[in-house]
Amino acid sequence: MKTLPQKTRFSMLLLTGIAVLSIQGTYAKNVYKWVDDDGVTHYGDSIPPKYATREHSILNGQGVEIEVVDGALSSEDLQQLKAQAKAAEIAQEEEAAAAIRDQVLLSTYLSVDEIKALRDRRLELVQAQVQVTKLYLKTLRNKLETLEEEAQRYGQQNTGKKTQPLDETLVRELADTIDSIILYDKTLKDLEADQLALQKKFVGDINRFLELKQLPASR
């Protein structure tokens, strides 16, 4: 067998190495995988701009997935993420507030009787305000009735051609009395709502106190 000259053998080795590197480079090039609008999966060495911002995968030269690129979030996705973050923040704040309420409850009261005693005092104060407001409303309504009768008499006395307008003082008193009735009606409703809220609050405080102290539920 004839031996090739050393220089020739070196040239052939060099060309073989270049060819191998070229082949390896071809197969080592990453491939992109994406799905189009119709749900069809595509492969290629580049992604069309339309799909570049969507979720896609990168495969190595052996076809193995080496990376998943998340697509750009839509405005709906961003809003949903913001809503979830806000809900989580609110839940965390409520949990912290509940822990503080428990701490205050345990440090303020030694027994359920103490909670009930405070409840009764608070409700008595509100009830007193309710009674005062009701009495004042009754006075205002009696006053309004008197003013309306006075205005009616005035109207009956002025049936001629030259009817005189109502006295300005009477008109002003009527308007002021009506405004006061509206205001104190609202005040009364607010006070009655406060009564219900207080009762509900103390029921919750008592039940929570018993729960924290691991005592039987209140009947």
N, CA, C and O of each residue as an XYZ file, in Angstrom:
876
protein
N       0.859     -1.198      0.000
C       0.000      0.000      0.000
C       0.881      1.229      0.000
O       1.845      1.317      0.761
N       0.552      2.163     -0.846
C       1.364      3.361     -1.013
C       1.001      4.384      0.035
O      -0.171      4.688      0.252
N       2.026      4.912      0.683
C       1.805      5.912      1.742
C       1.797      7.302      1.140
O       2.657      7.671      0.340
N       0.753      8.090      1.570
C       0.644      9.467      1.057
C       1.687     10.345      1.711
O       2.059     10.134      2.866
N       2.154     11.324      0.975
C       3.112     12.269      1.567
C       2.510     12.936      2.804
O       1.293     13.101      2.892
N       3.342     13.310      3.740
C       2.879     13.909      5.008
C       2.084     15.174      4.762
O       1.059     15.374      5.413
N       2.497     16.012      3.876
C       1.805     17.275      3.588
C       0.409     17.016      3.063
O      -0.538     17.717      3.420
N       0.279     15.985      2.195
C      -1.026     15.664      1.628
C      -1.967     15.170      2.707
O      -3.144     15.532      2.738
N      -1.419     14.309      3.624
C      -2.256     13.777      4.708
C      -2.744     14.899      5.632
O      -3.883     14.860      6.098
N      -1.924     15.860      5.891
C      -2.301     16.994      6.761
C      -3.421     17.816      6.113
O      -4.349     18.260      6.789
N      -3.319     18.012      4.791
C      -4.345     18.785      4.080
C      -5.681     18.075      4.130
O      -6.718     18.713      4.314
N      -5.668     16.751      3.968
C      -6.915     15.991      3.998
C      -7.545     16.020      5.384
O      -8.764     16.123      5.514
N      -6.708     15.927      6.426
C      -7.221     16.004      7.806
C      -7.846     17.358      8.081
O      -8.877     17.456      8.748
N      -7.224     18.385      7.571
C      -7.726     19.740      7.779
C      -9.080     19.920      7.103
O     -10.004     20.492      7.681
N      -9.187     19.420      5.858
C     -10.462     19.522      5.138
C     -11.552     18.723      5.829
O     -12.699     19.161      5.909
N     -11.181     17.521      6.339
C     -12.155     16.690      7.060
C     -12.650     17.402      8.318
O     -13.838     17.375      8.637
N     -11.718     18.039      9.022
C     -12.093     18.765     10.248
C     -13.027     19.912      9.958
O     -13.988     20.142     10.692
N     -12.746     20.642      8.879
C     -13.607     21.760      8.489
C     -15.001     21.262      8.157
O     -15.999     21.883      8.524
N     -15.062     20.126      7.454
C     -16.362     19.557      7.063
C     -17.155     19.140      8.292
O     -18.359     19.380      8.381
N     -16.460     18.510      9.243
C     -17.135     18.075     10.478
C     -17.660     19.263     11.245
O     -18.805     19.265     11.697
N     -16.813     20.288     11.394
C     -17.244     21.496     12.105
C     -18.434     22.136     11.418
O     -19.349     22.633     12.074
N     -18.417     22.122     10.081
C     -19.522     22.708      9.324
C     -20.818     21.958      9.581
O     -21.875     22.556      9.778
N     -20.712     20.604      9.574
C     -21.896     19.770      9.823
C     -22.399     19.989     11.241
O     -23.600     20.143     11.463
N     -21.464     20.003     12.215
C     -21.858     20.228     13.608
C     -22.521     21.584     13.787
O     -23.496     21.720     14.526
N     -21.978     22.587     13.099
C     -22.557     23.924     13.198
C     -23.966     23.952     12.669
O     -24.839     24.633     13.205
N     -24.180     23.178     11.578
C     -25.525     23.133     10.993
C     -26.525     22.528     11.965
O     -27.629     23.041     12.150
N     -26.109     21.411     12.590
C     -27.019     20.707     13.477
C     -27.124     21.390     14.844
O     -28.106     21.195     15.561
N     -26.114     22.193     15.205
C     -26.127     22.847     16.517
C     -26.982     24.105     16.508
O     -27.253     24.670     17.567
N     -27.407     24.550     15.348
C     -28.192     25.778     15.272
C     -29.545     25.569     15.923
O     -30.205     24.557     15.690
N     -29.973     26.564     16.770
C     -31.257     26.451     17.465
C     -32.423     26.511     16.489
O     -32.352     27.153     15.441
N     -33.493     25.827     16.859
C     -34.718     25.809     16.075
C     -35.839     26.367     16.936
O     -35.927     26.072     18.128
N     -36.689     27.170     16.326
C     -37.813     27.776     17.052
C     -39.096     27.010     16.748
O     -39.317     26.536     15.634
N     -39.919     26.910     17.763
C     -41.193     26.202     17.625
C     -42.310     27.141     18.099
O     -42.248     27.685     19.202
N     -43.319     27.320     17.260
C     -44.425     28.204     17.639
C     -45.730     27.678     17.038
O     -45.734     26.816     16.159
N     -46.834     28.230     17.545
C     -48.164     27.823     17.080
C     -48.838     29.036     16.468
O     -48.835     30.121     17.049
N     -49.423     28.840     15.277
C     -50.058     29.974     14.596
C     -51.502     30.159     15.067
O     -51.968     29.464     15.970
N     -52.190     31.097     14.445
C     -53.563     31.432     14.847
C     -54.526     30.268     14.666
O     -55.558     30.207     15.335
N     -54.201     29.351     13.776
C     -55.079     28.206     13.507
C     -54.733     27.001     14.369
O     -55.338     25.939     14.223
N     -53.761     27.158     15.268
C     -53.373     26.060     16.137
C     -52.371     25.108     15.538
O     -52.106     24.048     16.105
N     -51.802     25.470     14.384
C     -50.831     24.609     13.712
C     -49.435     24.910     14.247
O     -49.040     26.072     14.341
N     -48.689     23.863     14.596
C     -47.337     24.016     15.130
C     -46.323     24.140     13.984
O     -46.385     23.387     13.012
N     -45.403     25.082     14.103
C     -44.384     25.325     13.075
C     -42.993     25.258     13.703
O     -42.817     25.492     14.898
N     -42.014     24.931     12.860
C     -40.612     24.905     13.259
C     -39.823     25.721     12.251
O     -40.133     25.716     11.059
N     -38.803     26.422     12.727
C     -37.975     27.186     11.811
C     -36.806     27.831     12.529
O     -36.753     27.873     13.758
N     -35.862     28.338     11.729
C     -34.700     28.975     12.347
C     -34.981     30.422     12.741
O     -34.105     31.101     13.276
N     -36.207     30.899     12.478
C     -36.627     32.232     12.914
C     -38.152     32.231     13.018
O     -38.829     31.378     12.443
N     -38.672     33.197     13.760
C     -40.114     33.275     13.972
C     -40.658     34.492     13.238
O     -40.053     35.563     13.295
N     -41.774     34.351     12.556
C     -42.385     35.515     11.918
C     -42.676     36.590     12.977
O     -43.072     36.254     14.093
N     -42.490     37.854     12.650
C     -42.712     38.935     13.633
C     -44.074     38.866     14.322
O     -44.208     39.246     15.486
N     -45.085     38.378     13.596
C     -46.436     38.308     14.159
C     -46.485     37.432     15.402
O     -47.254     37.694     16.327
N     -45.637     36.364     15.418
C     -45.672     35.421     16.520
C     -44.495     35.569     17.489
O     -44.383     34.816     18.456
N     -43.628     36.535     17.223
C     -42.414     36.666     18.024
C     -42.709     37.035     19.476
O     -41.951     36.677     20.378
N     -43.823     37.759     19.703
C     -44.144     38.187     21.068
C     -45.046     37.185     21.783
O     -45.431     37.408     22.931
N     -45.384     36.090     21.116
C     -46.214     35.066     21.741
C     -45.333     33.976     22.339
O     -44.130     33.920     22.083
N     -45.939     33.129     23.124
C     -45.177     32.034     23.730
C     -44.636     31.100     22.642
O     -45.353     30.718     21.717
N     -43.349     30.741     22.775
C     -42.740     29.810     21.831
C     -41.591     29.074     22.524
O     -41.182     29.432     23.628
N     -41.085     28.043     21.856
C     -40.017     27.222     22.417
C     -38.769     27.314     21.555
O     -38.823     27.599     20.359
N     -37.631     27.059     22.221
C     -36.348     27.002     21.502
C     -35.791     25.590     21.675
O     -35.660     25.094     22.793
N     -35.465     24.956     20.552
C     -34.928     23.593     20.551
C     -33.472     23.632     20.120
O     -33.084     24.469     19.305
N     -32.653     22.717     20.670
C     -31.258     22.655     20.231
C     -31.138     21.818     18.958
O     -32.141     21.382     18.395
N     -29.917     21.603     18.520
C     -29.708     20.895     17.267
C     -30.198     19.465     17.270
O     -30.413     18.880     16.209
N     -30.383     18.881     18.476
C     -30.882     17.517     18.575
C     -32.405     17.477     18.745
O     -32.981     16.407     18.941
N     -33.054     18.642     18.669
C     -34.507     18.695     18.788
C     -35.019     18.689     20.219
O     -36.211     18.498     20.464
N     -34.093     18.903     21.175
C     -34.491     18.931     22.587
C     -34.866     20.359     22.993
O     -34.132     21.306     22.711
N     -36.004     20.501     23.649
C     -36.456     21.826     24.083
C     -35.542     22.330     25.195
O     -35.394     21.680     26.230
N     -34.939     23.476     24.978
C     -34.001     24.014     25.961
C     -34.511     25.286     26.629
O     -33.945     25.739     27.624
N     -35.578     25.861     26.084
C     -36.105     27.093     26.686
C     -37.536     27.327     26.186
O     -37.869     27.057     25.032
N     -38.362     27.837     27.097
C     -39.712     28.260     26.737
C     -39.804     29.756     27.006
O     -39.587     30.213     28.129
N     -40.124     30.502     25.975
C     -40.203     31.957     26.087
C     -41.668     32.345     26.279
O     -42.521     32.054     25.440
N     -41.933     32.998     27.382
C     -43.308     33.453     27.635
C     -43.685     34.553     26.667
O     -42.878     35.422     26.339
N     -44.929     34.497     26.217
C     -45.408     35.533     25.318
C     -45.737     36.813     26.061
O     -45.887     36.802     27.283
N     -45.851     37.905     25.343
C     -46.230     39.181     25.944
C     -47.659     39.078     26.479
O     -48.529     38.506     25.823
N     -47.901     39.635     27.674
C     -49.224     39.571     28.284
C     -50.181     40.547     27.606
O     -49.811     41.667     27.255
N     -51.410     40.093     27.433
C     -52.435     40.973     26.878
C     -52.922     41.921     27.965
O     -52.611     41.741     29.143
N     -53.684     42.929     27.565
C     -54.215     43.881     28.542
C     -55.143     43.180     29.526
O     -55.179     43.531     30.705
N     -55.905     42.177     29.040
C     -56.778     41.416     29.928
C     -55.973     40.640     30.953
O     -56.338     40.583     32.127
N     -54.849     40.027     30.495
C     -53.990     39.282     31.417
C     -53.397     40.202     32.469
O     -53.334     39.851     33.647
N     -52.959     41.392     32.037
C     -52.383     42.350     32.982
C     -53.410     42.789     34.012
O     -53.095     42.895     35.198
N     -54.638     43.046     33.570
C     -55.697     43.447     34.495
C     -55.992     42.338     35.491
O     -56.212     42.593     36.675
N     -55.994     41.103     35.001
C     -56.258     39.972     35.886
C     -55.148     39.822     36.928
O     -55.415     39.554     38.099
N     -53.901     39.999     36.488
C     -52.777     39.911     37.421
C     -52.846     41.012     38.470
O     -52.579     40.777     39.649
N     -53.210     42.225     38.028
C     -53.341     43.337     38.969
C     -54.455     43.074     39.974
O     -54.315     43.358     41.164
N     -55.566     42.528     39.478
C     -56.687     42.221     40.365
C     -56.290     41.152     41.386
O     -56.645     41.244     42.561
N     -55.554     40.145     40.931
C     -55.109     39.096     41.844
C     -54.148     39.649     42.892
O     -54.222     39.295     44.069
N     -53.246     40.521     42.448
C     -52.300     41.120     43.387
C     -53.021     41.989     44.412
O     -52.680     41.982     45.595
N     -54.028     42.742     43.944
C     -54.797     43.595     44.845
C     -55.571     42.758     45.844
O     -55.624     43.093     47.027
N     -56.179     41.660     45.375
C     -56.934     40.778     46.263
C     -56.022     40.156     47.319
O     -56.396     40.041     48.486
N     -54.818     39.757     46.896
C     -53.860     39.182     47.841
C     -53.433     40.218     48.875
O     -53.276     39.903     50.054
N     -53.246     41.454     48.424
C     -52.863     42.530     49.343
C     -53.965     42.794     50.367
O     -53.691     42.957     51.556
N     -55.212     42.836     49.900
C     -56.342     43.067     50.794
C     -56.473     41.929     51.802
O     -56.710     42.161     52.988
N     -56.315     40.689     51.316
C     -56.405     39.534     52.210
C     -55.329     39.577     53.283
O     -55.578     39.233     54.439
N     -54.132     40.001     52.895
C     -53.029     40.101     53.850
C     -53.314     41.184     54.892
O     -53.045     40.997     56.079
N     -53.859     42.316     54.444
C     -54.190     43.391     55.371
C     -55.301     42.967     56.328
O     -55.257     43.283     57.517
N     -56.297     42.248     55.807
C     -57.393     41.781     56.658
C     -56.894     40.770     57.687
O     -57.342     40.765     58.834
N     -55.972     39.924     57.269
C     -55.409     38.942     58.198
C     -54.639     39.634     59.314
O     -54.737     39.248     60.479
N     -53.868     40.665     58.948
C     -53.118     41.411     59.962
C     -54.061     42.153     60.901
O     -53.837     42.187     62.111
N     -55.116     42.748     60.347
C     -56.090     43.466     61.177
C     -56.803     42.511     62.127
O     -57.058     42.856     63.281
N     -57.130     41.301     61.643
C     -57.790     40.313     62.485
C     -56.894     39.889     63.642
O     -57.368     39.693     64.761
N     -55.602     39.749     63.371
C     -54.661     39.384     64.434
C     -54.592     40.478     65.494
O     -54.512     40.189     66.688
N     -54.623     41.731     65.054
C     -54.591     42.852     66.005
C     -55.873     42.868     66.838
O     -55.826     43.092     68.047
N     -57.021     42.628     66.190
C     -58.298     42.601     66.927
C     -58.292     41.492     67.981
O     -58.785     41.686     69.092
N     -57.740     40.342     67.636
C     -57.663     39.249     68.605
C     -56.800     39.640     69.801
O     -57.141     39.360     70.950
N     -55.686     40.286     69.510
C     -54.782     40.703     70.581
C     -55.455     41.714     71.506
O     -55.335     41.629     72.728
N     -56.166     42.676     70.904
C     -56.870     43.690     71.698
C     -57.974     43.048     72.529
O     -58.175     43.397     73.692
N     -58.687     42.100     71.915
C     -59.790     41.420     72.601
C     -59.283     40.700     73.850
O     -59.888     40.800     74.917
N     -58.188     39.986     73.715
C     -57.653     39.224     74.838
C     -57.026     40.119     75.909
O     -57.056     39.791     77.096
N     -56.462     41.245     75.485
C     -55.823     42.135     76.456
C     -56.814     43.085     77.136
O     -56.498     43.675     78.169
N     -58.017     43.233     76.556
C     -59.005     44.161     77.105
C     -59.959     43.487     78.086
O     -60.332     44.078     79.099
N     -60.351     42.255     77.787
C     -61.365     41.578     78.603
C     -60.793     40.338     79.292
O     -59.935     39.635     78.758
N     -61.307     40.105     80.499
C     -60.942     38.904     81.236
C     -62.041     37.850     81.179
O     -61.796     36.670     81.430
N     -63.257     38.287     80.847
C     -64.376     37.355     80.813
C     -65.445     37.852     79.853
O     -65.417     39.002     79.415
N     -66.387     36.975     79.530
C     -67.509     37.338     78.672
C     -68.390     38.368     79.363
O     -68.955     39.240     78.704
N     -68.512     38.276     80.683
C     -69.340     39.236     81.426
C     -68.846     40.670     81.239
O     -69.646     41.603     81.173
N     -67.534     40.840     81.155
C     -66.991     42.190     80.934
C     -67.385     42.704     79.545
O     -67.700     43.884     79.391
N     -67.371     41.840     78.552
C     -67.771     42.241     77.202
C     -69.242     42.634     77.185
O     -69.619     43.640     76.584
N     -70.070     41.832     77.851
C     -71.500     42.119     77.891
C     -71.792     43.426     78.633
O     -72.692     44.173     78.250
N     -71.033     43.696     79.690
C     -71.234     44.931     80.452
C     -70.937     46.153     79.593
O     -71.679     47.135     79.619
N     -69.836     46.086     78.825
C     -69.508     47.198     77.935
C     -70.565     47.322     76.840
O     -70.964     48.429     76.478
N     -71.009     46.200     76.321
C     -72.056     46.222     75.286
C     -73.300     46.937     75.795
O     -73.859     47.784     75.098
N     -73.730     46.605     76.995
C     -74.949     47.204     77.545
C     -74.792     48.709     77.733
O     -75.718     49.473     77.458
N     -73.615     49.138     78.204
C     -73.384     50.584     78.391
C     -73.419     51.321     77.066
O     -74.008     52.396     76.954
N     -72.776     50.728     76.057
C     -72.749     51.373     74.733
C     -74.151     51.447     74.143
O     -74.536     52.469     73.576
N     -74.904     50.380     74.274
C     -76.260     50.362     73.723
C     -77.176     51.332     74.467
O     -78.065     51.932     73.864
N     -76.964     51.484     75.752
C     -77.774     52.429     76.519
C     -77.533     53.862     76.044
O     -78.468     54.656     75.936
N     -76.277     54.180     75.764
C     -75.955     55.526     75.269
C     -76.631     55.791     73.929
O     -77.208     56.857     73.717
N     -76.557     54.827     73.039
C     -77.176     55.004     71.722
C     -78.695     55.092     71.868
O     -79.347     55.904     71.211
N     -79.250     54.245     72.740
C     -80.691     54.264     72.938
C     -81.155     55.612     73.481
O     -82.221     56.102     73.108
N     -80.347     56.215     74.369
C     -80.684     57.537     74.899
C     -80.701     58.574     73.773
O     -81.580     59.434     73.733
N     -79.731     58.492     72.861
C     -79.703     59.402     71.718
C     -80.914     59.193     70.817
O     -81.471     60.148     70.275
N     -81.314     57.938     70.666
C     -82.496     57.633     69.856
C     -83.735     58.280     70.465
O     -84.535     58.886     69.752
N     -83.893     58.155     71.765
C     -85.067     58.712     72.427
C     -85.099     60.237     72.324
O     -86.154     60.821     72.076
N     -83.956     60.878     72.511
C     -83.880     62.342     72.404
C     -84.226     62.788     70.988
O     -84.949     63.766     70.795
N     -83.708     62.071     70.008
C     -83.978     62.424     68.608
C     -85.455     62.248     68.281
O     -86.036     63.077     67.582
N     -86.063     61.187     68.775
C     -87.489     60.964     68.537
C     -88.335     62.075     69.152
O     -89.287     62.552     68.533
N     -87.982     62.489     70.379
C     -88.731     63.570     71.039
C     -88.594     64.876     70.264
O     -89.565     65.613     70.094
N     -87.368     65.156     69.792
C     -87.149     66.393     69.040
C     -87.907     66.350     67.713
O     -88.460     67.359     67.277
N     -87.929     65.188     67.079
C     -88.684     65.050     65.834
C     -90.173     65.274     66.076
O     -90.854     65.896     65.261
N     -90.670     64.768     67.193
C     -92.080     64.971     67.516
C     -92.381     66.454     67.690
O     -93.417     66.946     67.243
N     -91.458     67.164     68.350
C     -91.629     68.606     68.522
C     -91.610     69.325     67.179
O     -92.418     70.221     66.936
N     -90.691     68.931     66.316
C     -90.594     69.558     64.990
C     -91.850     69.303     64.161
O     -92.326     70.202     63.467
N     -92.382     68.103     64.226
C     -93.585     67.782     63.443
C     -94.804     68.541     63.974
O     -95.659     68.971     63.200
N     -94.878     68.702     65.287
C     -95.968     69.505     65.852
C     -95.851     70.965     65.410
O     -96.843     71.625     65.099
N     -94.601     71.446     65.394
C     -94.374     72.817     64.953
C     -94.756     72.973     63.487
O     -95.379     73.964     63.107
N     -94.384     72.001     62.667
C     -94.716     72.056     61.240
C     -96.231     72.051     61.043
O     -96.760     72.779     60.203
N     -96.907     71.237     61.811
C     -98.365     71.192     61.710
C     -98.975     72.552     62.040
O     -99.896     73.009     61.363
N     -98.454     73.193     63.086
C     -98.953     74.513     63.471
C     -98.690     75.545     62.379
O     -99.566     76.348     62.058
N     -97.502     75.527     61.814
C     -97.145     76.473     60.751
C     -98.005     76.252     59.509
O     -98.435     77.209     58.865
N     -98.251     74.988     59.179
C     -99.083     74.707     58.008
C    -100.523     75.192     58.219
O    -101.155     75.694     57.290
N    -101.033     75.038     59.434
C    -102.375     75.541     59.737
C    -102.428     77.061     59.627
O    -103.399     77.639     59.138
N    -101.355     77.685     60.095
C    -101.285     79.142     60.010
C    -101.247     79.594     58.552
O    -101.904     80.565     58.178
N    -100.483     78.892     57.746
C    -100.403     79.232     56.327
C    -101.741     78.994     55.638
O    -102.135     79.756     54.755
N    -102.440     77.929     56.046
C    -103.751     77.640     55.465
C    -104.757     78.729     55.821
O    -105.543     79.152     54.972
N    -104.737     79.185     57.074
C    -105.650     80.270     57.484
C    -105.337     81.540     56.717
O    -106.236     82.277     56.313
N    -104.064     81.782     56.523
C    -103.665     82.981     55.790
C    -104.191     82.911     54.358
O    -104.641     83.914     53.803
N    -104.130     81.721     53.768
C    -104.623     81.574     52.415
C    -106.127     81.752     52.325
O    -106.628     82.305     51.347
N    -106.851     81.289     53.334
C    -108.309     81.445     53.334
C    -108.725     82.899     53.508
O    -109.783     83.311     53.032
N    -107.883     83.677     54.197
C    -108.208     85.089     54.426
C    -107.885     85.942     53.211
O    -108.322     87.090     53.129
N    -107.138     85.406     52.280
C    -106.727     86.168     51.093
C    -107.312     85.534     49.844
O    -106.585     85.042     48.980
N    -108.629     85.551     49.759
C    -109.304     84.958     48.591
C    -109.722     86.006     47.569
O    -110.268     85.666     46.519
N    -109.472     87.269     47.867
C    -109.869     88.327     46.949
C    -108.935     88.443     45.777
O    -108.031     87.628     45.591
N    -109.170     89.480     44.980
C    -108.348     89.683     43.785
C    -106.922     90.070     44.131
O    -105.981     89.729     43.416
N    -106.774     90.784     45.233
C    -105.444     91.232     45.630
C    -104.907     90.313     46.729
O    -104.790     90.712     47.887
N    -104.586     89.079     46.344
C    -104.066     88.113     47.313
C    -102.648     88.503     47.717
O    -101.792     88.748     46.867
N    -102.419     88.554     49.001
C    -101.105     88.897     49.519
C    -100.267     87.628     49.687
O    -100.791     86.591     50.093
N     -98.996     87.703     49.385
C     -98.133     86.523     49.563
C     -97.965     86.213     51.046
O     -98.207     87.064     51.903
N     -97.548     84.981     51.337
C     -97.312     84.584     52.720
C     -96.212     85.440     53.330
O     -95.282     85.882     52.657
N     -96.357     85.655     54.631
C     -95.344     86.415     55.356
C     -93.982     85.727     55.203
O     -93.889     84.503     55.300
N     -92.945     86.503     54.968
C     -91.605     85.943     54.736
C     -91.116     85.151     55.936
O     -90.465     84.117     55.787
N     -91.436     85.649     57.137
C     -91.007     84.932     58.343
C     -91.655     83.564     58.421
O     -91.005     82.587     58.795
N     -92.931     83.484     58.071
C     -93.646     82.211     58.080
C     -93.072     81.259     57.039
O     -92.891     80.072     57.310
N     -92.791     81.771     55.865
C     -92.206     80.941     54.799
C     -90.852     80.387     55.236
O     -90.551     79.212     55.025
N     -90.041     81.252     55.848
C     -88.713     80.819     56.283
C     -88.810     79.758     57.386
O     -88.059     78.783     57.385
N     -89.742     79.958     58.327
C     -89.931     78.983     59.404
C     -90.387     77.637     58.852
O     -89.929     76.588     59.305
N     -91.285     77.671     57.879
C     -91.736     76.428     57.252
C     -90.564     75.678     56.615
O     -90.402     74.475     56.820
N     -89.759     76.391     55.849
C     -88.619     75.773     55.155
C     -87.604     75.221     56.148
O     -87.100     74.110     55.987
N     -87.309     76.023     57.188
C     -86.322     75.579     58.188
C     -86.821     74.358     58.956
O     -86.052     73.443     59.250
N     -88.101     74.351     59.275
C     -88.663     73.223     60.028
C     -88.634     71.949     59.191
O     -88.304     70.877     59.700
N     -88.978     72.062     57.910
C     -88.942     70.892     57.022
C     -87.508     70.366     56.880
O     -87.274     69.158     56.915
N     -86.557     71.290     56.718
C     -85.150     70.872     56.606
C     -84.689     70.160     57.871
O     -83.960     69.170     57.802
N     -85.118     70.667     59.035
C     -84.723     70.050     60.303
C     -85.319     68.659     60.444
O     -84.655     67.744     60.932
N     -86.559     68.494     60.025
C     -87.194     67.175     60.092
C     -86.447     66.177     59.217
O     -86.206     65.043     59.631
N     -86.080     66.593     58.013
C     -85.327     65.715     57.109
C     -83.997     65.320     57.740
O     -83.596     64.157     57.686
N     -83.311     66.305     58.343
C     -82.002     66.054     58.957
C     -82.121     65.074     60.124
O     -81.343     64.125     60.222
N     -83.091     65.301     61.003
C     -83.199     64.448     62.190
C     -83.818     63.089     61.866
O     -83.601     62.117     62.589
N     -84.574     63.025     60.801
C     -85.020     61.710     60.321
C     -83.820     60.856     59.927
O     -83.746     59.674     60.263
N     -82.890     61.465     59.216
C     -81.675     60.750     58.820
C     -80.843     60.389     60.052
O     -80.297     59.290     60.143
N     -80.755     61.324     60.994
C     -80.008     61.057     62.226
C     -80.596     59.863     62.967
O     -79.859     59.017     63.475
N     -81.918     59.797     63.028
C     -82.574     58.684     63.709
C     -82.272     57.362     63.012
O     -81.983     56.364     63.672
N     -82.336     57.352     61.702
C     -82.021     56.119     60.948
C     -80.584     55.682     61.196
O     -80.308     54.494     61.363
N     -79.656     56.665     61.219
C     -78.251     56.346     61.468
C     -78.052     55.758     62.865
O     -77.288     54.809     63.040
N     -78.735     56.321     63.851
C     -78.613     55.822     65.215
C     -79.161     54.402     65.335
O     -78.566     53.553     65.999
N     -80.283     54.157     64.699
C     -80.858     52.812     64.737
C     -79.944     51.806     64.029
O     -79.829     50.653     64.447
N     -79.298     52.262     62.952
C     -78.327     51.395     62.267
C     -77.125     51.130     63.170
O     -76.581     50.026     63.177
N     -76.708     52.152     63.937
C     -75.599     51.984     64.886
C     -75.945     50.952     65.953
O     -75.091     50.163     66.359
N     -77.198     50.957     66.409
C     -77.631     49.970     67.397
C     -77.448     48.548     66.873
O     -76.899     47.681     67.553
N     -77.921     48.332     65.651
C     -77.806     47.001     65.057
C     -76.339     46.611     64.857
O     -75.953     45.467     65.097
N     -75.525     47.581     64.411
C     -74.103     47.296     64.178
C     -73.398     46.957     65.492
O     -72.555     46.061     65.532
N     -73.742     47.675     66.571
C     -73.138     47.400     67.874
C     -73.509     46.001     68.366
O     -72.661     45.255     68.855
N     -74.772     45.666     68.231
C     -75.211     44.341     68.663
C     -74.468     43.248     67.897
O     -74.018     42.260     68.477
N     -74.348     43.443     66.588
C     -73.646     42.463     65.761
C     -72.169     42.380     66.143
O     -71.601     41.290     66.216
N     -71.544     43.550     66.389
C     -70.131     43.584     66.754
C     -69.880     42.827     68.052
O     -68.938     42.039     68.139
N     -70.712     43.060     69.056
C     -70.478     42.420     70.346
C     -70.789     40.928     70.305
O     -70.164     40.152     71.029
N     -71.732     40.514     69.483
C     -71.963     39.079     69.290
C     -70.702     38.448     68.720
O     -70.272     37.386     69.171
N     -70.103     39.111     67.715
C     -68.864     38.608     67.129
C     -67.721     38.599     68.122
O     -66.940     37.648     68.161
N     -67.609     39.668     68.943
C     -66.539     39.739     69.941
C     -66.669     38.627     70.976
O     -65.680     38.004     71.362
N     -67.898     38.387     71.419
C     -68.110     37.340     72.427
C     -67.753     35.971     71.857
O     -67.048     35.189     72.494
N     -68.240     35.691     70.665
C     -67.954     34.391     70.051
C     -66.468     34.206     69.789
O     -65.930     33.117     69.994
N     -65.808     35.252     69.343
C     -64.369     35.157     69.074
C     -63.587     34.994     70.371
O     -62.616     34.238     70.419
N     -64.004     35.699     71.424
C     -63.339     35.577     72.722
C     -63.434     34.145     73.231
O     -62.450     33.576     73.703
N     -64.634     33.568     73.129
C     -64.818     32.184     73.562
C     -63.963     31.234     72.738
O     -63.414     30.264     73.262
N     -63.853     31.521     71.439
C     -63.053     30.669     70.553
C     -61.579     30.745     70.924
O     -60.896     29.723     70.979
N     -61.089     31.958     71.178
C     -59.680     32.135     71.529
C     -59.363     31.507     72.882
O     -58.274     30.976     73.095
N     -60.329     31.576     73.789
C     -60.135     30.990     75.123
C     -60.486     29.512     75.153
O     -60.337     28.848     76.178
N     -60.960     28.996     74.002
C     -61.345     27.591     73.886
C     -62.418     27.238     74.918
O     -62.345     26.221     75.608
N     -63.425     28.130     74.993
C     -64.548     27.926     75.899
C     -65.782     27.549     75.105
O     -65.819     27.788     73.898
N     -66.804     26.965     75.739
C     -68.033     26.598     75.013
C     -68.699     27.825     74.404
O     -68.628     28.917     74.970
N     -69.338     27.653     73.267
C     -70.005     28.759     72.576
C     -71.138     29.312     73.425
O     -71.800     28.587     74.168
N     -71.341     30.625     73.291
C     -72.403     31.297     74.048
C     -73.758     30.963     73.464
O     -73.907     30.881     72.244
N     -74.748     30.770     74.320
C     -76.107     30.491     73.883
C     -76.935     31.761     73.842
O     -78.115     31.717     73.494
